[in-house]
Amino acid sequence: MVRLFHVEPGSDHAVELDAAELRSTLSGDGWVWVDVVGADEAEVEEICRSFNFDMLSVEDVVSATKYPKVDYFGDHTFVVLHGIAPDSTRFRTVEYDVFVGPNYLVMFLQEELPGFEWIRQTLTHPGHLAWIGPDRLFALLAEAGASRFNVLADAVAERVEELDHRALVGDPGVIAEIQALRRDVLVLRQLLAPQRTTIRRLARDEFPAIGDRAQMRLTSVQDQYDRATESLATSGDLLGAVLETYRATVAERANEVMKVLTVFAAIVLPLSLITGLYGMNFARIPELDWRWGYFGVLGVMATVAISLWVHFAKRGFIGGPKLGRIPKALGLGIAGLVHLTTQPVGAVGRMLKGQHRSESD
């Protein structure tokens, strides 16, 4: 899907036009935002030819780029970034490629990202574009993406704290969740490192298509990525500590089990030795004449065995993980937290709040 937004000189909002009007709109005044979601290779090449983009950039758009990057082509800047996909089954990211020029912003998305849809809706309302241009709109999009990572990093920190409490009580479901979370945190940190470097270059280096005000906002975006990276690094270290806490709890419980069983065995062993040595072969044993004595003894043995089993099970000495105690999202890692990132935060949230106030007035 291709969406075309046009901002006339002095206008305070964007107007959505038909995508077929792209060439005629480019020849006029103002600036445009071309928003492309899920386009095929032919559509991408056609749009890029309208702007005379370099074929190397077109190849990066068509083929997935594993890591973020920024390239400078004289009259425009090409940026590759990644956002968090709205996927509740597993953690993954979505690449989005952005061309920033003096009078245009062209963005290619493999699939929709929640924060960008809010920006589209907001910028078409009067009063939100009096201060913005293509470069500052790109900075706003970058900030919306960075906010998602910060929310996710905070959610991971809360999940680590929850796992720590569960590790103290020896919850067997902790191990699988720790391993899944550690894997996803590592993948996320590997992505954030080049993404943070890319934003740092855009905020500090000179790019003709990116002005000073946009760089100021990109500096704030860099701070958000720094915070998310540090938070995830701390969470990764704490996950190792949580795992050690669980192991220590299990070891302590095992020691308690061994202590109780040792005392139990020490009491029963002499009695077993005495009965085994003599074999209970006495001439006068009252129970020998009982008609149901044999079955009575078997019943007593069964009762004692079952009672001991129940007692040890209640104390946690025997039995494995209880399926009811293992969460349904076991092993999903960060995927169970992605839904927290689907609310407008950062600059987008402030813009929406301003919109609601203006509508209420």
C-alpha positions in Angstrom: 0.0 0.0 0.0 1.3 3.4 -1.0 0.1 6.5 0.8 1.0 10.1 -0.2 0.8 13.0 2.2 1.4 16.6 1.0 2.1 19.6 3.1 1.7 23.0 1.4 3.9 26.0 2.3 2.7 27.5 5.6 0.2 24.7 6.2 -0.2 23.3 9.7 -1.3 19.8 8.7 -0.8 17.2 6.0 -3.3 16.3 3.3 -3.5 12.7 2.0 -3.6 12.5 -1.8 -3.9 9.7 -4.3 -0.6 7.9 -4.9 -1.0 8.5 -8.6 -0.4 12.2 -8.0 3.1 11.7 -6.8 5.0 13.1 -9.8 2.8 16.2 -10.2 2.9 16.8 -6.4 6.7 16.7 -6.4 6.9 19.4 -9.1 4.8 21.7 -7.0 5.5 23.6 -3.7 5.7 22.2 -0.2 7.0 18.8 0.7 5.6 15.2 0.6 5.7 12.1 2.8 5.5 8.9 0.8 4.6 6.1 3.1 4.9 2.6 1.5 3.9 -0.6 3.4 4.4 -4.1 2.1 5.2 -3.1 -1.5 6.7 -5.6 -4.0 10.0 -5.1 -5.8 8.4 -3.5 -8.9 6.5 -0.9 -6.8 9.6 -0.1 -4.9 11.7 0.4 -8.0 9.0 2.6 -9.6 8.8 4.9 -6.6 12.6 5.1 -6.3 12.9 6.1 -10.0 10.5 9.0 -9.3 13.1 10.4 -6.9 16.2 9.2 -8.8 17.5 7.2 -5.8 20.8 5.3 -6.1 20.3 1.6 -7.1 22.4 0.5 -4.2 19.8 2.0 -1.8 17.0 0.4 -3.8 18.7 -3.0 -3.4 18.8 -2.4 0.4 15.1 -1.7 0.4 14.2 -4.8 -1.6 16.4 -7.2 0.3 16.3 -7.4 4.1 19.2 -5.6 5.8 20.2 -7.3 9.0 21.7 -4.3 10.8 20.7 -0.6 10.8 22.9 1.9 8.8 23.0 5.3 7.3 24.3 6.4 3.8 24.8 9.8 2.4 24.1 10.5 -1.3 24.6 14.2 -1.6 21.0 15.5 -2.0 19.4 13.0 0.3 20.2 10.6 3.2 19.3 7.0 3.3 18.6 5.3 6.7 17.9 1.7 7.6 16.3 1.2 11.1 14.4 -1.6 12.8 11.2 -1.5 14.9 9.5 -4.0 17.1 6.9 -6.1 15.3 3.5 -6.5 16.9 3.8 -10.2 17.2 2.6 -12.0 20.4 4.1 -15.4 19.4 7.8 -14.5 19.2 10.1 -11.5 19.4 11.1 -10.1 16.0 11.8 -6.8 14.4 10.6 -5.1 11.2 13.0 -3.2 9.0 12.0 0.3 7.7 14.0 2.2 5.1 13.8 6.0 5.0 15.0 8.5 2.4 15.2 12.1 3.7 15.5 14.9 1.2 15.0 18.6 1.2 11.3 18.4 0.2 10.4 14.8 0.8 10.4 11.9 3.1 10.0 8.4 1.6 9.6 5.5 4.0 9.4 1.8 3.1 7.9 -0.6 5.6 7.9 -4.4 5.3 4.8 -4.5 7.6 2.9 -2.0 9.7 4.3 -0.7 13.0 1.8 0.7 15.6 3.6 4.0 16.4 3.7 5.1 12.8 0.0 4.7 12.3 -0.6 7.2 15.2 1.7 9.7 13.5 -0.2 9.5 10.3 -3.5 10.1 12.0 -2.1 12.9 14.1 -0.3 14.9 11.4 -3.5 15.1 9.2 -5.2 17.2 12.0 -4.7 20.9 11.9 -2.1 22.4 14.3 0.6 19.7 14.3 2.7 20.7 11.3 3.5 24.3 11.9 6.9 23.4 13.2 7.8 20.3 11.2 9.5 19.4 8.0 10.8 16.1 6.3 13.8 15.9 8.6 11.9 16.6 11.8 9.2 14.2 10.7 11.9 11.5 10.3 13.2 12.4 13.8 9.7 12.0 15.2 9.3 8.6 13.5 12.7 7.6 15.0 11.6 8.7 18.4 8.4 6.7 18.2 10.5 3.6 17.3 13.0 4.3 20.2 10.1 4.7 22.7 9.0 1.1 21.9 12.4 -0.2 22.8 12.4 1.7 26.1 9.0 0.4 27.1 10.2 -3.1 26.3 13.4 -2.6 28.3 11.4 -1.4 31.3 9.0 -4.4 31.0 12.0 -6.8 30.8 13.4 -5.3 34.1 10.0 -5.8 35.7 9.9 -9.4 34.5 13.4 -10.0 35.9 12.3 -8.8 39.3 9.3 -11.1 39.1 11.5 -14.1 38.2 13.7 -13.3 41.1 10.8 -13.6 43.5 9.8 -16.9 41.9 13.4 -18.2 42.1 13.4 -17.6 45.8 10.6 -20.1 46.2 12.1 -22.5 43.8 9.4 -22.3 41.1 10.5 -24.9 38.4 9.1 -22.8 35.6 11.7 -20.2 36.2 14.5 -22.0 34.3 12.8 -22.1 30.9 11.6 -18.5 31.2 15.1 -17.3 32.2 16.7 -19.1 29.2 14.1 -17.7 26.8 14.5 -14.2 28.2 18.3 -14.3 28.1 18.2 -15.3 24.4 15.8 -12.6 23.4 17.7 -9.9 25.5 20.9 -10.9 23.7 19.3 -10.6 20.3 17.8 -7.3 21.2 21.2 -5.9 22.5 22.8 -7.0 19.2 20.3 -5.0 17.3 20.4 -1.9 19.5 24.1 -1.5 19.3 24.2 -0.6 15.5 20.9 1.2 15.8 22.3 3.5 18.5 25.4 4.1 16.4 23.3 5.0 13.4 21.2 7.5 15.4 24.4 8.9 16.9 25.8 9.6 13.4 22.6 11.3 12.3 22.6 13.5 15.5 26.3 14.5 15.3 27.5 14.4 11.7 26.5 16.9 9.1 23.8 15.8 6.6 22.4 18.5 4.3 18.9 17.0 4.4 18.8 17.0 8.3 18.7 20.4 10.0 19.8 21.4 13.5 16.4 21.1 15.1 16.0 17.6 13.7 19.4 16.7 15.1 18.4 18.0 18.5 15.5 15.6 18.5 17.7 12.8 17.2 20.0 13.5 20.2 17.1 12.8 22.4 16.4 9.6 20.4 20.1 8.6 21.0 19.6 9.1 24.7 16.6 6.7 24.6 18.6 4.1 22.9 21.4 4.5 25.4 19.0 4.1 28.3 17.4 1.0 26.7 20.8 -0.6 26.0 22.1 0.0 29.6 18.8 -1.3 31.0 19.0 -4.5 28.9 22.6 -5.0 29.9 21.7 -4.8 33.5 18.8 -7.1 33.0 21.0 -9.6 31.2 23.4 -9.6 34.2 20.6 -9.9 36.7 19.1 -12.9 34.8 22.3 -14.8 35.5 22.0 -13.9 39.2 18.4 -15.0 39.2 19.4 -18.4 37.8 22.0 -18.7 40.6 19.4 -17.8 43.1 17.1 -20.6 41.8 19.9 -23.1 41.9 20.8 -22.1 45.5 17.2 -22.4 46.5 16.9 -25.9 45.0 20.2 -26.9 46.6 19.0 -25.6 50.0 15.7 -27.5 49.6 17.7 -30.7 48.7 19.7 -30.3 51.8 16.6 -30.0 53.9 15.2 -33.1 52.2 18.4 -35.1 52.9 18.3 -33.9 56.5 14.8 -35.1 57.2 15.3 -38.4 55.4 18.5 -39.0 57.2 16.8 -38.5 60.6 13.9 -40.7 59.4 16.3 -43.5 58.3 18.3 -43.2 61.5 15.2 -43.9 63.6 13.8 -46.7 61.4 17.1 -48.5 60.8 17.7 -49.8 64.4 14.1 -51.0 64.5 14.5 -52.8 61.2 17.8 -54.3 62.4 16.1 -55.7 65.5 13.1 -57.2 63.7 15.4 -58.6 61.0 17.8 -60.2 63.4 15.2 -62.0 65.5 12.7 -62.4 62.7 9.8 -62.0 65.2 10.1 -65.8 65.9 8.7 -65.9 69.3 6.6 -68.7 70.7 3.9 -66.4 72.0 2.8 -63.7 69.6 -0.9 -62.7 70.2 -1.4 -61.7 66.6 -0.6 -65.2 65.3 -4.1 -66.4 66.1 -5.9 -63.5 64.4 -7.9 -64.6 61.4 -7.4 -61.4 59.5 -4.0 -60.5 61.0 -2.1 -60.9 57.7 -4.4 -58.6 55.8 -4.5 -56.2 58.7 -0.7 -55.9 58.6 -0.8 -55.3 54.9 -3.4 -52.5 55.4 -1.2 -50.9 58.1 1.8 -51.0 55.8 -0.2 -49.5 52.9 -1.6 -46.8 55.2 1.9 -45.9 56.5 3.4 -45.8 53.0 0.6 -43.6 51.6 0.8 -41.3 54.6 4.5 -40.9 54.3 4.2 -40.2 50.6 1.5 -37.5 51.2 3.6 -36.0 53.9 6.8 -35.8 51.8 4.8 -34.5 48.8 3.3 -31.7 50.9 6.8 -30.7 52.1 8.0 -30.7 48.5 10.4 -33.6 48.9 9.0 -35.5 46.0 7.2 -34.7 42.7 8.2 -32.7 39.6 7.1 -29.4 38.1 3.3 -28.9 38.4 1.9 -28.2 34.9 -0.6 -25.8 36.4 2.2 -23.7 37.8 4.1 -23.3 34.5 2.8 -20.2 32.6 1.2 -20.7 29.2 3.7 -18.4 27.6 6.6 -20.5 28.8 9.7 -20.0 26.6 8.4 -17.0 24.7 10.8 -14.6 26.3 10.1 -11.0 25.3 7.2 -12.0 23.1 4.9 -11.9 26.0 5.8 -8.3 26.7 5.5 -6.9 23.2 1.8 -5.9 23.7 3.0 -3.3 26.2 4.6 -1.4 23.4 1.4 -0.8 21.4 0.4 2.4 23.2 1.5 5.9 22.1 4.5 7.1 24.1 7.0 9.9 23.8 6.4 12.6 21.3 3.6 10.7 19.7 1.8 10.4 23.0 2.2 14.2 23.6 0.9 15.0 20.2 -2.2 12.8 20.6 -2.9 14.4 24.0 -2.7 17.8 22.4 -5.1 16.7 19.7 -7.6 15.4 22.3 -7.4 18.7 24.2 -8.0 20.7 21.0 -10.9 18.5 20.0 -12.5 18.9 23.4 -12.2 22.6 23.2 
